[in-house]
Amino acid sequence: MDANRQKEVLSDFILEFLPKSGNERKYSTNEFDYVSKAIEWVCMKYLDFRPTFEEILESFETLGYRLLE
């Protein structure tokens, strides 16, 4: 699977399984590290590619997700 297709699949996965909460309260959303590990595992097991932490972060940012720092 080429890099552009991987980004597209990753974005589709995020939108489908991790919808934006619209909530900015601390501790009310998933911890990003946990979520990124879960995405990495699913991609490796079922989609035959392994996104990096940076690629996952970039996908969230491209999709307009707001992440707590």
PQR file with spaces between the fields and no chain letter, atoms N, CA, C, O and H, PARSE charges and radii, in Angstrom:
ATOM       1  N    MET     1       0.857   -1.168    0.000 -0.4000 1.5000
ATOM       2  CA   MET     1       0.000    0.000    0.000 -0.0000 2.0000
ATOM       3  C    MET     1       0.905    1.233    0.000  0.5500 1.7000
ATOM       4  O    MET     1       1.817    1.342    0.820 -0.5500 1.4000
ATOM       5  N    ASP     2       0.646    2.156   -0.923 -0.4000 1.5000
ATOM       6  CA   ASP     2       1.510    3.336   -0.996 -0.0000 2.0000
ATOM       7  C    ASP     2       1.201    4.320    0.138  0.5500 1.7000
ATOM       8  O    ASP     2       0.170    4.212    0.802 -0.5500 1.4000
ATOM       9  H    ASP     2      -0.094    2.068   -1.589  0.4000 1.0000
ATOM      10  N    ALA     3       2.093    5.263    0.344 -0.4000 1.5000
ATOM      11  CA   ALA     3       2.009    6.184    1.483 -0.0000 2.0000
ATOM      12  C    ALA     3       0.740    7.030    1.467  0.5500 1.7000
ATOM      13  O    ALA     3       0.141    7.260    2.517 -0.5500 1.4000
ATOM      14  H    ALA     3       2.930    5.351   -0.196  0.4000 1.0000
ATOM      15  N    ASN     4       0.324    7.494    0.294 -0.4000 1.5000
ATOM      16  CA   ASN     4      -0.896    8.307    0.220 -0.0000 2.0000
ATOM      17  C    ASN     4      -2.128    7.499    0.596  0.5500 1.7000
ATOM      18  O    ASN     4      -3.016    7.992    1.292 -0.5500 1.4000
ATOM      19  H    ASN     4       0.811    7.307   -0.560  0.4000 1.0000
ATOM      20  N    ARG     5      -2.178    6.265    0.136 -0.4000 1.5000
ATOM      21  CA   ARG     5      -3.309    5.391    0.475 -0.0000 2.0000
ATOM      22  C    ARG     5      -3.301    5.080    1.971  0.5500 1.7000
ATOM      23  O    ARG     5      -4.364    5.007    2.588 -0.5500 1.4000
ATOM      24  H    ARG     5      -1.457    5.864   -0.429  0.4000 1.0000
ATOM      25  N    GLN     6      -2.138    4.900    2.552 -0.4000 1.5000
ATOM      26  CA   GLN     6      -2.040    4.654    3.989 -0.0000 2.0000
ATOM      27  C    GLN     6      -2.596    5.835    4.777  0.5500 1.7000
ATOM      28  O    GLN     6      -3.325    5.646    5.751 -0.5500 1.4000
ATOM      29  H    GLN     6      -1.274    4.960    2.051  0.4000 1.0000
ATOM      30  N    LYS     7      -2.254    7.049    4.360 -0.4000 1.5000
ATOM      31  CA   LYS     7      -2.773    8.239    5.034 -0.0000 2.0000
ATOM      32  C    LYS     7      -4.289    8.313    4.920  0.5500 1.7000
ATOM      33  O    LYS     7      -4.972    8.669    5.880 -0.5500 1.4000
ATOM      34  H    LYS     7      -1.662    7.203    3.569  0.4000 1.0000
ATOM      35  N    GLU     8      -4.812    7.978    3.751 -0.4000 1.5000
ATOM      36  CA   GLU     8      -6.257    7.995    3.533 -0.0000 2.0000
ATOM      37  C    GLU     8      -6.956    6.964    4.426  0.5500 1.7000
ATOM      38  O    GLU     8      -7.973    7.267    5.049 -0.5500 1.4000
ATOM      39  H    GLU     8      -4.258    7.688    2.971  0.4000 1.0000
ATOM      40  N    VAL     9      -6.415    5.761    4.484 -0.4000 1.5000
ATOM      41  CA   VAL     9      -6.992    4.708    5.321 -0.0000 2.0000
ATOM      42  C    VAL     9      -6.937    5.107    6.793  0.5500 1.7000
ATOM      43  O    VAL     9      -7.903    4.906    7.530 -0.5500 1.4000
ATOM      44  H    VAL     9      -5.589    5.514    3.977  0.4000 1.0000
ATOM      45  N    LEU    10      -5.817    5.666    7.216 -0.4000 1.5000
ATOM      46  CA   LEU    10      -5.660    6.108    8.596 -0.0000 2.0000
ATOM      47  C    LEU    10      -6.685    7.191    8.938  0.5500 1.7000
ATOM      48  O    LEU    10      -7.297    7.147   10.005 -0.5500 1.4000
ATOM      49  H    LEU    10      -5.033    5.829    6.617  0.4000 1.0000
ATOM      50  N    SER    11      -6.871    8.145    8.056 -0.4000 1.5000
ATOM      51  CA   SER    11      -7.856    9.202    8.286 -0.0000 2.0000
ATOM      52  C    SER    11      -9.272    8.635    8.357  0.5500 1.7000
ATOM      53  O    SER    11     -10.051    9.022    9.228 -0.5500 1.4000
ATOM      54  H    SER    11      -6.374    8.180    7.189  0.4000 1.0000
ATOM      55  N    ASP    12      -9.607    7.724    7.448 -0.4000 1.5000
ATOM      56  CA   ASP    12     -10.932    7.098    7.472 -0.0000 2.0000
ATOM      57  C    ASP    12     -11.160    6.346    8.782  0.5500 1.7000
ATOM      58  O    ASP    12     -12.246    6.406    9.359 -0.5500 1.4000
ATOM      59  H    ASP    12      -8.974    7.411    6.740  0.4000 1.0000
ATOM      60  N    PHE    13     -10.132    5.640    9.245 -0.4000 1.5000
ATOM      61  CA   PHE    13     -10.226    4.897   10.499 -0.0000 2.0000
ATOM      62  C    PHE    13     -10.492    5.844   11.667  0.5500 1.7000
ATOM      63  O    PHE    13     -11.371    5.595   12.492 -0.5500 1.4000
ATOM      64  H    PHE    13      -9.250    5.591    8.776  0.4000 1.0000
ATOM      65  N    ILE    14      -9.730    6.925   11.728 -0.4000 1.5000
ATOM      66  CA   ILE    14      -9.894    7.896   12.819 -0.0000 2.0000
ATOM      67  C    ILE    14     -11.303    8.476   12.815  0.5500 1.7000
ATOM      68  O    ILE    14     -11.946    8.542   13.862 -0.5500 1.4000
ATOM      69  H    ILE    14      -9.016    7.128   11.058  0.4000 1.0000
ATOM      70  N    LEU    15     -11.786    8.893   11.656 -0.4000 1.5000
ATOM      71  CA   LEU    15     -13.122    9.485   11.576 -0.0000 2.0000
ATOM      72  C    LEU    15     -14.217    8.495   11.958  0.5500 1.7000
ATOM      73  O    LEU    15     -15.209    8.876   12.578 -0.5500 1.4000
ATOM      74  H    LEU    15     -11.263    8.839   10.806  0.4000 1.0000
ATOM      75  N    GLU    16     -14.043    7.237   11.595 -0.4000 1.5000
ATOM      76  CA   GLU    16     -15.061    6.225   11.870 -0.0000 2.0000
ATOM      77  C    GLU    16     -15.083    5.794   13.335  0.5500 1.7000
ATOM      78  O    GLU    16     -16.154    5.706   13.934 -0.5500 1.4000
ATOM      79  H    GLU    16     -13.236    6.928   11.092  0.4000 1.0000
ATOM      80  N    PHE    17     -13.923    5.527   13.914 -0.4000 1.5000
ATOM      81  CA   PHE    17     -13.867    4.929   15.239 -0.0000 2.0000
ATOM      82  C    PHE    17     -13.532    5.897   16.366  0.5500 1.7000
ATOM      83  O    PHE    17     -13.710    5.559   17.536 -0.5500 1.4000
ATOM      84  H    PHE    17     -13.052    5.599   13.428  0.4000 1.0000
ATOM      85  N    LEU    18     -13.055    7.082   16.043 -0.4000 1.5000
ATOM      86  CA   LEU    18     -12.712    8.067   17.065 -0.0000 2.0000
ATOM      87  C    LEU    18     -13.306    9.423   16.702  0.5500 1.7000
ATOM      88  O    LEU    18     -12.573   10.373   16.429 -0.5500 1.4000
ATOM      89  H    LEU    18     -12.910    7.357   15.092  0.4000 1.0000
ATOM      90  N    PRO    19     -14.630    9.512   16.700 -0.5600 1.5000
ATOM      91  CA   PRO    19     -15.261   10.778   16.307  0.2800 2.0000
ATOM      92  C    PRO    19     -14.875   11.902   17.263  0.5500 1.7000
ATOM      93  O    PRO    19     -14.604   11.666   18.440 -0.5500 1.4000
ATOM      94  N    LYS    20     -14.853   13.117   16.744 -0.4000 1.5000
ATOM      95  CA   LYS    20     -14.521   14.276   17.564 -0.0000 2.0000
ATOM      96  C    LYS    20     -15.536   14.397   18.697  0.5500 1.7000
ATOM      97  O    LYS    20     -16.737   14.225   18.488 -0.5500 1.4000
ATOM      98  H    LYS    20     -15.073   13.309   15.787  0.4000 1.0000
ATOM      99  N    SER    21     -15.047   14.691   19.887 -0.4000 1.5000
ATOM     100  CA   SER    21     -15.940   14.769   21.038 -0.0000 2.0000
ATOM     101  C    SER    21     -16.560   16.150   21.196  0.5500 1.7000
ATOM     102  O    SER    21     -17.639   16.280   21.774 -0.5500 1.4000
ATOM     103  H    SER    21     -14.071   14.831   20.057  0.4000 1.0000
ATOM     104  N    GLY    22     -15.892   17.181   20.692 -0.4000 1.5000
ATOM     105  CA   GLY    22     -16.396   18.538   20.873 -0.0000 2.0000
ATOM     106  C    GLY    22     -16.239   19.007   22.316  0.5500 1.7000
ATOM     107  O    GLY    22     -16.813   20.021   22.712 -0.5500 1.4000
ATOM     108  H    GLY    22     -15.016   17.075   20.222  0.4000 1.0000
ATOM     109  N    ASN    23     -15.480   18.283   23.076 -0.4000 1.5000
ATOM     110  CA   ASN    23     -15.341   18.545   24.498 -0.0000 2.0000
ATOM     111  C    ASN    23     -13.871   18.807   24.798  0.5500 1.7000
ATOM     112  O    ASN    23     -13.011   18.015   24.411 -0.5500 1.4000
ATOM     113  H    ASN    23     -15.014   17.459   22.754  0.4000 1.0000
ATOM     114  N    GLU    24     -13.577   19.894   25.475 -0.4000 1.5000
ATOM     115  CA   GLU    24     -12.185   20.241   25.739 -0.0000 2.0000
ATOM     116  C    GLU    24     -11.798   20.080   27.202  0.5500 1.7000
ATOM     117  O    GLU    24     -10.727   20.529   27.611 -0.5500 1.4000
ATOM     118  H    GLU    24     -14.275   20.537   25.789  0.4000 1.0000
ATOM     119  N    ARG    25     -12.649   19.450   27.989 -0.4000 1.5000
ATOM     120  CA   ARG    25     -12.322   19.278   29.403 -0.0000 2.0000
ATOM     121  C    ARG    25     -11.209   18.248   29.575  0.5500 1.7000
ATOM     122  O    ARG    25     -11.198   17.208   28.916 -0.5500 1.4000
ATOM     123  H    ARG    25     -13.519   19.085   27.658  0.4000 1.0000
ATOM     124  N    LYS    26     -10.300   18.547   30.446 -0.4000 1.5000
ATOM     125  CA   LYS    26      -9.199   17.630   30.716 -0.0000 2.0000
ATOM     126  C    LYS    26      -9.749   16.331   31.295  0.5500 1.7000
ATOM     127  O    LYS    26     -10.699   16.345   32.078 -0.5500 1.4000
ATOM     128  H    LYS    26     -10.308   19.392   30.982  0.4000 1.0000
ATOM     129  N    TYR    27      -9.156   15.223   30.911 -0.4000 1.5000
ATOM     130  CA   TYR    27      -9.498   13.881   31.374 -0.0000 2.0000
ATOM     131  C    TYR    27     -10.832   13.365   30.846  0.5500 1.7000
ATOM     132  O    TYR    27     -11.276   12.298   31.271 -0.5500 1.4000
ATOM     133  H    TYR    27      -8.385   15.211   30.274  0.4000 1.0000
ATOM     134  N    SER    28     -11.477   14.076   29.948 -0.4000 1.5000
ATOM     135  CA   SER    28     -12.754   13.592   29.424 -0.0000 2.0000
ATOM     136  C    SER    28     -12.580   12.924   28.066  0.5500 1.7000
ATOM     137  O    SER    28     -13.551   12.425   27.497 -0.5500 1.4000
ATOM     138  H    SER    28     -11.116   14.942   29.603  0.4000 1.0000
ATOM     139  N    THR    29     -11.377   12.908   27.545 -0.4000 1.5000
ATOM     140  CA   THR    29     -11.112   12.280   26.254 -0.0000 2.0000
ATOM     141  C    THR    29     -10.061   11.187   26.431  0.5500 1.7000
ATOM     142  O    THR    29      -9.472   11.046   27.502 -0.5500 1.4000
ATOM     143  H    THR    29     -10.588   13.314   28.007  0.4000 1.0000
ATOM     144  N    ASN    30      -9.839   10.429   25.386 -0.4000 1.5000
ATOM     145  CA   ASN    30      -8.842    9.365   25.443 -0.0000 2.0000
ATOM     146  C    ASN    30      -7.436    9.938   25.496  0.5500 1.7000
ATOM     147  O    ASN    30      -7.157   10.979   24.901 -0.5500 1.4000
ATOM     148  H    ASN    30     -10.317   10.544   24.516  0.4000 1.0000
ATOM     149  N    GLU    31      -6.573    9.269   26.194 -0.4000 1.5000
ATOM     150  CA   GLU    31      -5.169    9.652   26.221 -0.0000 2.0000
ATOM     151  C    GLU    31      -4.579    9.344   24.852  0.5500 1.7000
ATOM     152  O    GLU    31      -4.709    8.226   24.352 -0.5500 1.4000
ATOM     153  H    GLU    31      -6.799    8.423   26.677  0.4000 1.0000
ATOM     154  N    PHE    32      -3.931   10.330   24.247 -0.4000 1.5000
ATOM     155  CA   PHE    32      -3.480   10.179   22.869 -0.0000 2.0000
ATOM     156  C    PHE    32      -2.493    9.035   22.691  0.5500 1.7000
ATOM     157  O    PHE    32      -2.539    8.338   21.678 -0.5500 1.4000
ATOM     158  H    PHE    32      -3.825   11.238   24.652  0.4000 1.0000
ATOM     159  N    ASP    33      -1.613    8.831   23.643 -0.4000 1.5000
ATOM     160  CA   ASP    33      -0.643    7.747   23.509 -0.0000 2.0000
ATOM     161  C    ASP    33      -1.351    6.392   23.429  0.5500 1.7000
ATOM     162  O    ASP    33      -0.992    5.546   22.610 -0.5500 1.4000
ATOM     163  H    ASP    33      -1.576    9.398   24.466  0.4000 1.0000
ATOM     164  N    TYR    34      -2.342    6.195   24.270 -0.4000 1.5000
ATOM     165  CA   TYR    34      -3.112    4.945   24.258 -0.0000 2.0000
ATOM     166  C    TYR    34      -3.823    4.779   22.909  0.5500 1.7000
ATOM     167  O    TYR    34      -3.800    3.704   22.311 -0.5500 1.4000
ATOM     168  H    TYR    34      -2.634    6.882   24.936  0.4000 1.0000
ATOM     169  N    VAL    35      -4.446    5.848   22.449 -0.4000 1.5000
ATOM     170  CA   VAL    35      -5.181    5.803   21.184 -0.0000 2.0000
ATOM     171  C    VAL    35      -4.236    5.517   20.022  0.5500 1.7000
ATOM     172  O    VAL    35      -4.560    4.719   19.142 -0.5500 1.4000
ATOM     173  H    VAL    35      -4.465    6.721   22.935  0.4000 1.0000
ATOM     174  N    SER    36      -3.069    6.163   20.013 -0.4000 1.5000
ATOM     175  CA   SER    36      -2.132    5.951   18.909 -0.0000 2.0000
ATOM     176  C    SER    36      -1.610    4.514   18.901  0.5500 1.7000
ATOM     177  O    SER    36      -1.411    3.941   17.829 -0.5500 1.4000
ATOM     178  H    SER    36      -2.806    6.811   20.728  0.4000 1.0000
ATOM     179  N    LYS    37      -1.386    3.927   20.070 -0.4000 1.5000
ATOM     180  CA   LYS    37      -0.941    2.525   20.134 -0.0000 2.0000
ATOM     181  C    LYS    37      -2.034    1.595   19.602  0.5500 1.7000
ATOM     182  O    LYS    37      -1.739    0.628   18.900 -0.5500 1.4000
ATOM     183  H    LYS    37      -1.548    4.392   20.940  0.4000 1.0000
ATOM     184  N    ALA    38      -3.275    1.882   19.932 -0.4000 1.5000
ATOM     185  CA   ALA    38      -4.384    1.062   19.440 -0.0000 2.0000
ATOM     186  C    ALA    38      -4.502    1.161   17.920  0.5500 1.7000
ATOM     187  O    ALA    38      -4.715    0.152   17.248 -0.5500 1.4000
ATOM     188  H    ALA    38      -3.514    2.668   20.502  0.4000 1.0000
ATOM     189  N    ILE    39      -4.366    2.368   17.377 -0.4000 1.5000
ATOM     190  CA   ILE    39      -4.416    2.555   15.928 -0.0000 2.0000
ATOM     191  C    ILE    39      -3.269    1.812   15.260  0.5500 1.7000
ATOM     192  O    ILE    39      -3.458    1.149   14.240 -0.5500 1.4000
ATOM     193  H    ILE    39      -4.193    3.188   17.923  0.4000 1.0000
ATOM     194  N    GLU    40      -2.087    1.925   15.835 -0.4000 1.5000
ATOM     195  CA   GLU    40      -0.915    1.246   15.285 -0.0000 2.0000
ATOM     196  C    GLU    40      -1.152   -0.267   15.231  0.5500 1.7000
ATOM     197  O    GLU    40      -0.862   -0.910   14.222 -0.5500 1.4000
ATOM     198  H    GLU    40      -1.933    2.464   16.664  0.4000 1.0000
ATOM     199  N    TRP    41      -1.674   -0.821   16.308 -0.4000 1.5000
ATOM     200  CA   TRP    41      -1.922   -2.261   16.383 -0.0000 2.0000
ATOM     201  C    TRP    41      -2.943   -2.706   15.333  0.5500 1.7000
ATOM     202  O    TRP    41      -2.728   -3.701   14.641 -0.5500 1.4000
ATOM     203  H    TRP    41      -1.910   -0.299   17.128  0.4000 1.0000
ATOM     204  N    VAL    42      -4.043   -1.976   15.216 -0.4000 1.5000
ATOM     205  CA   VAL    42      -5.081   -2.328   14.245 -0.0000 2.0000
ATOM     206  C    VAL    42      -4.530   -2.254   12.822  0.5500 1.7000
ATOM     207  O    VAL    42      -4.786   -3.142   12.009 -0.5500 1.4000
ATOM     208  H    VAL    42      -4.217   -1.168   15.778  0.4000 1.0000
ATOM     209  N    CYS    43      -3.786   -1.210   12.524 -0.4000 1.5000
ATOM     210  CA   CYS    43      -3.205   -1.064   11.182 -0.0000 2.0000
ATOM     211  C    CYS    43      -2.232   -2.201   10.869  0.5500 1.7000
ATOM     212  O    CYS    43      -2.234   -2.738    9.761 -0.5500 1.4000
ATOM     213  H    CYS    43      -3.578   -0.488   13.184  0.4000 1.0000
ATOM     214  N    MET    44      -1.409   -2.563   11.839 -0.4000 1.5000
ATOM     215  CA   MET    44      -0.449   -3.653   11.609 -0.0000 2.0000
ATOM     216  C    MET    44      -1.177   -4.981   11.401  0.5500 1.7000
ATOM     217  O    MET    44      -0.837   -5.743   10.495 -0.5500 1.4000
ATOM     218  H    MET    44      -1.407   -2.127   12.739  0.4000 1.0000
ATOM     219  N    LYS    45      -2.161   -5.252   12.224 -0.4000 1.5000
ATOM     220  CA   LYS    45      -2.839   -6.548   12.190 -0.0000 2.0000
ATOM     221  C    LYS    45      -3.764   -6.708   10.989  0.5500 1.7000
ATOM     222  O    LYS    45      -3.792   -7.772   10.371 -0.5500 1.4000
ATOM     223  H    LYS    45      -2.438   -4.633   12.960  0.4000 1.0000
ATOM     224  N    TYR    46      -4.519   -5.667   10.652 -0.4000 1.5000
ATOM     225  CA   TYR    46      -5.564   -5.807    9.644 -0.0000 2.0000
ATOM     226  C    TYR    46      -5.309   -5.072    8.333  0.5500 1.7000
ATOM     227  O    TYR    46      -5.916   -5.407    7.315 -0.5500 1.4000
ATOM     228  H    TYR    46      -4.496   -4.803   11.155  0.4000 1.0000
ATOM     229  N    LEU    47      -4.428   -4.082    8.337 -0.4000 1.5000
ATOM     230  CA   LEU    47      -4.234   -3.268    7.135 -0.0000 2.0000
ATOM     231  C    LEU    47      -2.840   -3.391    6.563  0.5500 1.7000
ATOM     232  O    LEU    47      -2.541   -2.796    5.527 -0.5500 1.4000
ATOM     233  H    LEU    47      -3.935   -3.810    9.163  0.4000 1.0000
ATOM     234  N    ASP    48      -1.989   -4.146    7.214 -0.4000 1.5000
ATOM     235  CA   ASP    48      -0.659   -4.476    6.715 -0.0000 2.0000
ATOM     236  C    ASP    48       0.267   -3.265    6.546  0.5500 1.7000
ATOM     237  O    ASP    48       1.095   -3.236    5.636 -0.5500 1.4000
ATOM     238  H    ASP    48      -2.232   -4.629    8.056  0.4000 1.0000
ATOM     239  N    PHE    49       0.122   -2.271    7.422 -0.4000 1.5000
ATOM     240  CA   PHE    49       1.108   -1.194    7.495 -0.0000 2.0000
ATOM     241  C    PHE    49       1.152   -0.679    8.920  0.5500 1.7000
ATOM     242  O    PHE    49       0.200   -0.846    9.683 -0.5500 1.4000
ATOM     243  H    PHE    49      -0.551   -2.294    8.161  0.4000 1.0000
ATOM     244  N    ARG    50       2.262   -0.053    9.272 -0.4000 1.5000
ATOM     245  CA   ARG    50       2.464    0.420   10.630 -0.0000 2.0000
ATOM     246  C    ARG    50       2.698    1.929   10.620  0.5500 1.7000
ATOM     247  O    ARG    50       3.795    2.382   10.292 -0.5500 1.4000
ATOM     248  H    ARG    50       3.035    0.082    8.652  0.4000 1.0000
ATOM     249  N    PRO    51       1.677    2.710   10.975 -0.5600 1.5000
ATOM     250  CA   PRO    51       1.870    4.159   11.006  0.2800 2.0000
ATOM     251  C    PRO    51       2.725    4.561   12.196  0.5500 1.7000
ATOM     252  O    PRO    51       2.645    3.951   13.262 -0.5500 1.4000
ATOM     253  N    THR    52       3.542    5.586   12.012 -0.4000 1.5000
ATOM     254  CA   THR    52       4.353    6.099   13.108 -0.0000 2.0000
ATOM     255  C    THR    52       3.497    7.011   13.985  0.5500 1.7000
ATOM     256  O    THR    52       2.417    7.438   13.578 -0.5500 1.4000
ATOM     257  H    THR    52       3.608    6.082   11.146  0.4000 1.0000
ATOM     258  N    PHE    53       3.981    7.300   15.172 -0.4000 1.5000
ATOM     259  CA   PHE    53       3.298    8.226   16.069 -0.0000 2.0000
ATOM     260  C    PHE    53       3.081    9.565   15.370  0.5500 1.7000
ATOM     261  O    PHE    53       2.013   10.168   15.477 -0.5500 1.4000
ATOM     262  H    PHE    53       4.858    6.953   15.502  0.4000 1.0000
ATOM     263  N    GLU    54       4.111   10.024   14.651 -0.4000 1.5000
ATOM     264  CA   GLU    54       4.031   11.310   13.956 -0.0000 2.0000
ATOM     265  C    GLU    54       2.961   11.284   12.854  0.5500 1.7000
ATOM     266  O    GLU    54       2.237   12.264   12.677 -0.5500 1.4000
ATOM     267  H    GLU    54       4.979    9.535   14.564  0.4000 1.0000
ATOM     268  N    GLU    55       2.858   10.182   12.122 -0.4000 1.5000
ATOM     269  CA   GLU    55       1.833   10.069   11.077 -0.0000 2.0000
ATOM     270  C    GLU    55       0.434   10.093   11.680  0.5500 1.7000
ATOM     271  O    GLU    55      -0.474   10.711   11.124 -0.5500 1.4000
ATOM     272  H    GLU    55       3.446    9.387   12.266  0.4000 1.0000
ATOM     273  N    ILE    56       0.263    9.432   12.799 -0.4000 1.5000
ATOM     274  CA   ILE    56      -1.043    9.427   13.462 -0.0000 2.0000
ATOM     275  C    ILE    56      -1.377   10.829   13.954  0.5500 1.7000
ATOM     276  O    ILE    56      -2.493   11.310   13.758 -0.5500 1.4000
ATOM     277  H    ILE    56       1.001    8.930   13.250  0.4000 1.0000
ATOM     278  N    LEU    57      -0.417   11.481   14.588 -0.4000 1.5000
ATOM     279  CA   LEU    57      -0.618   12.850   15.058 -0.0000 2.0000
ATOM     280  C    LEU    57      -0.963   13.769   13.894  0.5500 1.7000
ATOM     281  O    LEU    57      -1.881   14.581   13.999 -0.5500 1.4000
ATOM     282  H    LEU    57       0.490   11.090   14.747  0.4000 1.0000
ATOM     283  N    GLU    58      -0.237   13.650   12.786 -0.4000 1.5000
ATOM     284  CA   GLU    58      -0.495   14.469   11.604 -0.0000 2.0000
ATOM     285  C    GLU    58      -1.903   14.233   11.069  0.5500 1.7000
ATOM     286  O    GLU    58      -2.573   15.179   10.657 -0.5500 1.4000
ATOM     287  H    GLU    58       0.510   12.990   12.701  0.4000 1.0000
ATOM     288  N    SER    59      -2.355   12.987   11.071 -0.4000 1.5000
ATOM     289  CA   SER    59      -3.704   12.681   10.599 -0.0000 2.0000
ATOM     290  C    SER    59      -4.755   13.354   11.469  0.5500 1.7000
ATOM     291  O    SER    59      -5.708   13.937   10.951 -0.5500 1.4000
ATOM     292  H    SER    59      -1.810   12.218   11.406  0.4000 1.0000
ATOM     293  N    PHE    60      -4.592   13.280   12.791 -0.4000 1.5000
ATOM     294  CA   PHE    60      -5.533   13.950   13.688 -0.0000 2.0000
ATOM     295  C    PHE    60      -5.552   15.455   13.426  0.5500 1.7000
ATOM     296  O    PHE    60      -6.620   16.065   13.361 -0.5500 1.4000
ATOM     297  H    PHE    60      -3.818   12.807   13.212  0.4000 1.0000
ATOM     298  N    GLU    61      -4.371   16.051   13.277 -0.4000 1.5000
ATOM     299  CA   GLU    61      -4.292   17.494   13.041 -0.0000 2.0000
ATOM     300  C    GLU    61      -4.913   17.867   11.698  0.5500 1.7000
ATOM     301  O    GLU    61      -5.626   18.866   11.605 -0.5500 1.4000
ATOM     302  H    GLU    61      -3.504   15.556   13.329  0.4000 1.0000
ATOM     303  N    THR    62      -4.651   17.076   10.657 -0.4000 1.5000
ATOM     304  CA   THR    62      -5.220   17.326    9.329 -0.0000 2.0000
ATOM     305  C    THR    62      -6.731   17.263    9.366  0.5500 1.7000
ATOM     306  O    THR    62      -7.402   18.016    8.660 -0.5500 1.4000
ATOM     307  H    THR    62      -4.072   16.264   10.733  0.4000 1.0000
ATOM     308  N    LEU    63      -7.275   16.373   10.182 -0.4000 1.5000
ATOM     309  CA   LEU    63      -8.730   16.198   10.295 -0.0000 2.0000
ATOM     310  C    LEU    63      -9.360   17.241   11.210  0.5500 1.7000
ATOM     311  O    LEU    63     -10.581   17.264   11.369 -0.5500 1.4000
ATOM     312  H    LEU    63      -6.730   15.762   10.756  0.4000 1.0000
ATOM     313  N    GLY    64      -8.544   18.105   11.815 -0.4000 1.5000
ATOM     314  CA   GLY    64      -9.068   19.191   12.644 -0.0000 2.0000
ATOM     315  C    GLY    64      -9.361   18.805   14.083  0.5500 1.7000
ATOM     316  O    GLY    64     -10.123   19.499   14.757 -0.5500 1.4000
ATOM     317  H    GLY    64      -7.552   18.086   11.685  0.4000 1.0000
ATOM     318  N    TYR    65      -8.780   17.718   14.573 -0.4000 1.5000
ATOM     319  CA   TYR    65      -8.956   17.354   15.976 -0.0000 2.0000
ATOM     320  C    TYR    65      -8.129   18.278   16.853  0.5500 1.7000
ATOM     321  O    TYR    65      -7.005   18.639   16.503 -0.5500 1.4000
ATOM     322  H    TYR    65      -8.161   17.154   14.026  0.4000 1.0000
ATOM     323  N    ARG    66      -8.682   18.654   17.980 -0.4000 1.5000
ATOM     324  CA   ARG    66      -7.955   19.481   18.934 -0.0000 2.0000
ATOM     325  C    ARG    66      -7.407   18.558   20.004  0.5500 1.7000
ATOM     326  O    ARG    66      -8.158   17.814   20.635 -0.5500 1.4000
ATOM     327  H    ARG    66      -9.595   18.361   18.264  0.4000 1.0000
ATOM     328  N    LEU    67      -6.102   18.605   20.210 -0.4000 1.5000
ATOM     329  CA   LEU    67      -5.467   17.739   21.186 -0.0000 2.0000
ATOM     330  C    LEU    67      -4.998   18.556   22.370  0.5500 1.7000
ATOM     331  O    LEU    67      -4.431   19.636   22.205 -0.5500 1.4000
ATOM     332  H    LEU    67      -5.492   19.209   19.698  0.4000 1.0000
ATOM     333  N    LEU    68      -5.233   18.041   23.561 -0.4000 1.5000
ATOM     334  CA   LEU    68      -4.768   18.717   24.769 -0.0000 2.0000
ATOM     335  C    LEU    68      -3.279   18.491   24.908  0.5500 1.7000
ATOM     336  O    LEU    68      -2.785   17.395   24.645 -0.5500 1.4000
ATOM     337  H    LEU    68      -5.694   17.164   23.695  0.4000 1.0000
ATOM     338  N    GLU    69      -2.570   19.506   25.314 -0.4000 1.5000
ATOM     339  CA   GLU    69      -1.126   19.382   25.512 -0.0000 2.0000
ATOM     340  C    GLU    69      -0.800   19.272   26.973  0.5500 1.7000
ATOM     341  O    GLU    69       0.370   19.160   27.338 -0.5500 1.4000
ATOM     342  H    GLU    69      -2.970   20.397   25.528  0.4000 1.0000
